[in-house]
Amino acid sequence: MAQIELEGIERVFHLGDTDVHALSHVSLGIEAGEYVAVMGPSGSGKSTLLNLLGLLDRPDSGHYRLEGRDVTTLSPDEQAQIRRERIGFVFQSFHLVPRLSAAENIALPLLLAGVPPRERDDKVRRALSDFGLDSRADHRPDQLSGGQRQRVAIARATIMAPALLLADEPTGNLDRATGRDVTRLLEALNAGGVTLIVVTHDPVMGARARRRLLMADGAIERDVVGSGGAPG
Amino acid sequence: MTSSDTLRFAWRAATAYRLRTGLMVLAMAIGVAAVVVLTALGDGARRYVVGEFSALGSNLVIVLPGRTQTGGVNAGSFITSTPRDLTLEDAAALLRAPQISLIAPLAVGNSEIAHGGRLREAMVVGTTADFIAVRKMGMAQGRFLPAEDLRRASSVAVIGATLRAELFGADSPVGRMVRIGDRRFRVIGVLAPAGQGLGMNSDEQVFVPVAAAQAMFNSNTLFRILAEARSRDRIPAAKTQILEILKTRHDGEEDVTLITQDAVLGTFDRILGALTLSVAGIAAISLCVAGILVMNVMLVAITQRTAEIGLLKALGATDHDIRMSFLAEAALLSLGGAAAGIALGHAGAWGLRLLYPVLPAWPPDWAVAAGIGTALATGLLFGVLPARRAASLDPVQALTRR
């Protein structure tokens, strides 16, 4: 049984009088530990697919089974719990809370999960040193470089040890060198066992993934399993 | 999310936007301070009036002979009933009432008082030693009438301030003899000037033992009996006991009238209490305005932090978590405002007391509690709508908007 199973997923947006089929007849299986790049032109439905996989959006029809459990029928609170415990998000624009320090941003998921402060501090300290952010713990986002911000965001996404890491253009706001560092960081996490799904425009980054989903007009046009350039 | 984390998160949010939080707290503080200062003013005025009345002897019950009735003609009106006079024995009997601490019988008449060739018409008041305590008067010189048996007619007198000036000029009257009517009395004290009270000016009166006055006027009746209840609360009980005792002594007939200052005082108390409440109500309107401001500020905060709300949802925050954190923020803003308002209000009340030292302008405890309560309630009430709106945001749209 695959970790992620999508079956006949439909997602329609109503814009004025016209219906836009953001996703149509999407069926897909992704195994645990896979490294998947979702590629395609703007408006091809790749972000919608990612939001759906991250339980931020609901399909109009079809079934989504995550780790064997049909999650489309769950209540909003149950979905929130799955997001909290099983899914990590990395965004193009980092989405750090500007008034909180790096350490506090990383601690947010633990806070939401109700982890006691002592345990929280231990985990955050370990994450800071794992991601090379020791000296930046008390810095606010506006005092960090782009690469550092994305590292904080990745540390936050992985602090709950999720099974699934969803990244939406994680290198889109970074220069080439920092982008490469962030890509390596994500790939290292994938090597550690986390399923990594990346939405990207960047063909270089896409080419590194072992599996590429090429989307057009809300459907998966091609599902390419290649060797990829990722280590391990 | 645990409640302490929710509070800390809200605290960080409230303190991160200093100007907004400062203005918000100021608005709330002005509302609460208005409640505190205005109720201090109203309650101070009430306490001032009550205090002035107490100085006259607010526990006083005045017993008059005869029944004054208001009402129409009834069968009883045609049966002539001559009221019995009040006697010294009646007065002595009243002391047995447990709710009465002091009594002062009054026998009153007009006579002339003379000393060293100066002669003057004066009201002679026959009473007892407790009179000065019942009327809460003070002595300017010497002492008041001695405590002795009611029937003993010692030849001692205490004179009012005006009489002293008119009869003795600059001399000390204590120990000197005066003639009142055809009897001679030794002056043992002078009352401190007190002014008008109960329709009599004590400055122009001369006080002698009640038995001496009765002998002088050849009568054995009393003009009035002043009785003091043990406290203001016990006045009704004291009145009942007085009526019972006198009824028994007067062959079962209720032929006396009781007057209390408490009735007048109670009216003033109620009027000023209502006034205090109404100014508190007016001040509470400013609290409502502050509440609407809380709502506006929170709505703006949600617009500013849309992306953050989307992020929190992506990180697994439930709608409940988000609602609670915004509500906690509104509550913190309101509480901060209330605390600042109480401080401001107390400072204002202090200023009032400096300005008008006679006015005990202390904000009543209930007003302080009501101020905090209303601030918190309005803050929460007006925080609910924004908090619900935040919780209902669609995470996908919230994340893409910035």
HADDOCK unambig.tbl for C-alpha pairs under 7 A between the chains (distance, minus, plus):
assign (segid A and resid 56 and name CA) (segid B and resid 314 and name CA) 6.68 0.50 0.50
assign (segid A and resid 56 and name CA) (segid B and resid 395 and name CA) 6.14 0.50 0.50
assign (segid A and resid 56 and name CA) (segid B and resid 396 and name CA) 6.20 0.50 0.50
assign (segid A and resid 57 and name CA) (segid B and resid 396 and name CA) 6.99 0.50 0.50
assign (segid A and resid 77 and name CA) (segid B and resid 318 and name CA) 5.51 0.50 0.50
assign (segid A and resid 80 and name CA) (segid B and resid 316 and name CA) 4.38 0.50 0.50
assign (segid A and resid 80 and name CA) (segid B and resid 317 and name CA) 6.03 0.50 0.50
assign (segid A and resid 80 and name CA) (segid B and resid 318 and name CA) 5.63 0.50 0.50
assign (segid A and resid 81 and name CA) (segid B and resid 316 and name CA) 5.81 0.50 0.50
assign (segid A and resid 83 and name CA) (segid B and resid 314 and name CA) 6.59 0.50 0.50
assign (segid A and resid 83 and name CA) (segid B and resid 315 and name CA) 6.21 0.50 0.50
assign (segid A and resid 83 and name CA) (segid B and resid 316 and name CA) 4.85 0.50 0.50
assign (segid A and resid 84 and name CA) (segid B and resid 315 and name CA) 5.46 0.50 0.50
assign (segid A and resid 84 and name CA) (segid B and resid 316 and name CA) 4.04 0.50 0.50
assign (segid A and resid 95 and name CA) (segid B and resid 311 and name CA) 6.69 0.50 0.50
assign (segid A and resid 97 and name CA) (segid B and resid 308 and name CA) 6.35 0.50 0.50
assign (segid A and resid 99 and name CA) (segid B and resid 16 and name CA) 6.15 0.50 0.50
assign (segid A and resid 109 and name CA) (segid B and resid 315 and name CA) 5.79 0.50 0.50
assign (segid A and resid 111 and name CA) (segid B and resid 1 and name CA) 5.90 0.50 0.50
assign (segid A and resid 111 and name CA) (segid B and resid 5 and name CA) 6.70 0.50 0.50
assign (segid A and resid 112 and name CA) (segid B and resid 1 and name CA) 4.49 0.50 0.50
assign (segid A and resid 112 and name CA) (segid B and resid 316 and name CA) 6.96 0.50 0.50
assign (segid A and resid 112 and name CA) (segid B and resid 317 and name CA) 5.90 0.50 0.50
assign (segid A and resid 113 and name CA) (segid B and resid 1 and name CA) 5.73 0.50 0.50
assign (segid A and resid 114 and name CA) (segid B and resid 1 and name CA) 4.52 0.50 0.50
assign (segid A and resid 114 and name CA) (segid B and resid 2 and name CA) 5.43 0.50 0.50
